[in-house]
Amino acid sequence: MRNYKKKAAALLVAAALGASTIPYAVMNVSAAPAVITKVSASSPLSNKDIEAAVKELVKLGVMQGYPDQSMGSLNPINRAELAKMIVKTFLLEDSAPNAVTLTDVSPNAWYEDYAATVVALGIMQAENGQFGPRAVVSDEELIQAVSKALKRDLKSVNAWASPFSSTNNNLTRGEAAYLLQTAHKAIPSDQAKITNVQTLNAITLIVTFDKPLTTTDEEFTKAKTDFAFNDGLTLTNMPRLKTGSIATYIVPTSVQQAGTTYNLTYKGQNAASFTGNATKVNMTTASQVTNDTFEVEALQANGVTDYGYIISAYSGGRGANAFILDENNQAGGKTFQIISSMQARQVTITPEGGQPIIAKYVPFTQSTDGKQEPKFRLPEGQALKPGVTYMVTSDWAAIANASFVAKEIPTLQLTGAEAASETSILLTLTQDPGDELFSGRSVELTAPTGEKIVASYKYSSRKGAVGVFDLAKDTKLTPGTTYTVKPIGSWATAQDVTMSLK
């Protein structure tokens, strides 16, 4: 989490007001005109920031005023207050799947329904049934609660909270209002409209909406229809929300034609026009990884980042490697190029004195194990010839060191197979192949009757030398039948490998 700054002034105010009381401001009374208490001198938030946030939450029915017409912006916020504000901000009334019992909350308490809702939804915790309604909320607890309620990554919510800080990691009502107002803007909507489009490079758009898209609208099959372009330009994968943004997306396209004017319509409505971008992504080195597969490397040190490190959907999984690019695609004073989705990408590889060959991207290999090295594979049945120099070229990438001399790479051996279920099997190789060997690979299972079943690698399932392979759709293993397992193609060899489903 953030390193929170000290706020001595707020602590003194909190102590004077009494942190253990539940203020009248959250009860169901008519909202009074907001009178904003001065923000403490050590807070980066201005009076204007707090006033705007509180006014918006009053308008939404999330906050209400004290009898003296103040909003208690410097009062420390407790868990009962936060429960109500969370429920009201994200419209969670009557959304809890199951009833919960809170042993320290009276059934007649004004906050009982709110507390029960946030606990039932997993937004706030009640260990052993104890909710602790008068406990003062910490910055970290607020950020966790907002992340869960909004279903947004912690890194983004933490960034939204960065303008304020608290003594002893306790925060005020005004600060909570500021974060909740920001988060309210980030509630997805199926009525979202495009407000801005920028071309980042030949295969990437940066598209900002007035609201985030719903999960349904982000899905590739729908998004590909919703985003419509002229002159053959298409979406190549789903739009991905940038970490730390409210509603700005990285949108991968087919290769744009430099100088062409493209008109974008979204859900049938004219959205924007832009000029095709000639900028190619700066890649560093092309190199061989197997007898039919090579990779093209990019380095963050050179100002190039894979989109997987800067999108909300991947933020948690990338851990400390994930980071935030601002609206100018800068971080740490450096401007970054972005490699958007490699789905459907291809490059040309040409042997010295030979004909060009189209190599296609190997799914789920563009950014793994902390490396930015998308893999590309020759057509089925073709292999790199040892001793021959190959040159890799692309209409979307500029490769600094684009040639390599092919060599013979020993083929790994399939040593074992076992049934994981009637529709999937576990395959073991002599050694960890790395994702470049398992990805896109298949095996054939042959029964004594001659029946053949194909199983293909389940992406991202590899654990060391073992990978999960799923059977083709509508096929199942027959219990008691012994199958002979052989790789399809030359990516591996197998000798007397059999398996059966008990």
PEKA-V701310 format. One line per field, one symbol per residue. ss: DSSP state (H for helix, E for strand, L for the rest). psi: psi as a letter, one per 30 degrees, with the letter a starting at -180 (. if undefined). A space follows every 50 residues. Layout:
ss = ???
psi = ???
//
This chain:
ss = LLLLLLLHHHHHHHHHHLLLLLLHHHLLLLLLLLELLLLLLLLLLLHHHH HHHHHHHHHLLLLLLLLLLELLLLLELEHHHHHHHHHHHLLLLLLLLLLL LLLLLLLLLLLHHHHHHHHHLLLLLLHHHLLLLLLELEHHHHHHHHHHHH LLLHHHHHHHHHHLLLHHHELEHHHHHHHHHHHHHLLLLLLLLEEEEEEE ELLEEEEEELLLLLHHHHLHHHHHHHEELLLLLLELLLLEEELLLLLEEE EEELLLLLLLEEEEEELLEEEEEEELLLLLEEEEEEEELLLLEEEEEELH HHLEEEHHHLEHHHHHHHHHHLLLLLLLLEELLEELEEELLLLLLEEEEE ELLLLEEEEEELLLLLLELLEEEEEEELLLLLLLLLLLEEEEELLLEEEE ELEEELLLLLLEEEEEEEELLLLEEEEEELLLLLHHHHLLLEEEEELLLL LEEEEEELLLLLELLEEEEEELLLLLLLLLLEEEEEELLLLEEELLLEEE LL
psi = lljklkieeeeeeeeefjffljlffflilkklkkjkkkklffkfkleeee eeeeeeeeefgellllfgglfhffkkkleeeeeeeeeeeghgkgfkelkl kjfgkkffkfgeeeeeeeeefgellikhgjehffkkkleeeeeeeeeeef hlkeeeeeeffffllkkggklleeeeeeeeeeeefgklkggkkkfkkkke afgkljkklflllleeffkeeeefeejkllhfklkflkkkkkkflehkkj jkllkkkkfkjkkkkkhfkkelklkkkfklkjlekklkfafgklljklkf fggkkkfffgkeffeeffbffklkkafghkkhgkkklkjakfkglllkkk kkgakkkkkkkjkggfjlhgliikkkkllkfllkkkfkkkkkllgfkjje ifllkllkkkklkjflklkfafgllkkklflkflffeekglllkkklfff kkkkklkjkgfkjbgklkkkllkgklkkkfkkkkkkkjagfllkjhjlll j.
//
